[in-house]
Amino acid sequence: MALITIPENFEGLPDGLAPICLEDHDSKGRPINLQWIDRGVRPIHRDLCNLVTVLIGDVWAVSEIVNRSVHGLSRKYGDNLGAEPQARVYVRTQWEAKDEAAGGRRLRRRLDQSLDELDTELQNAHLIDSRDSAQSRDARLDIDALASTDELRLIIGLHLDGWTWQEIGEQLHRKTNTVEQKFLRWTRRLRRKGSSARPRIRGIY
């Protein structure tokens, strides 16, 4: 495992900026796609420093926050960087920084996830009929209206974030089958309620 520093020559950085140090392997020892760093982080180094300073109050937290962002994006999307990977990195870093500022309530970011992406994930989980997707374009999903416990909200969030059932089980110290069945029971309850009972949509920020 190696550290990649942006910029390489950081000794002359002006006040208010800090180097961003990123690990080239994730916590499971898997290599990340370095294009997320080269195309997603390098072009917006200053913007990421400013973002973390505003949300956290400490520019030196930028490495930790961006490292989580890049690893999460690489784990979920792999080689699919999209047209603007720097925009994905910026938005993901904003979520991570808000979580950090809120004391680690990582599921807050679920409410800020774009509905184009969220629609796809929920359709894959058989929660939303594809005919409903047009109605959801400008909406934000209210997770609090969908899940009754913090643990269930965490399971939903991690699943939407691309974690496997085994990884979620390890994170929560639960059996893999237990967390998967809890999620599936939630989806069945949602389907039974029907489209008329789907939660109303709102933002939180």
Protein Blocks (a to p, Z undefined) as FASTA:
>chain_A
ZZddddfblmlpcehiacddddfbdfkopacdfklmmmmmmmmmmmmmmmmmmmnopakl
mmmmmmmmmmmmmmmnommnojblmlmmmmmmmmmmmmmmnoopaklmmmmpcfklmmmm
mmmnopacfklmmmmmmgccdfklmpcbfklmmmmmmmmnopafklmmmmnopafklmmm
mmmmmmmmmmmnommlpccdddfZZ
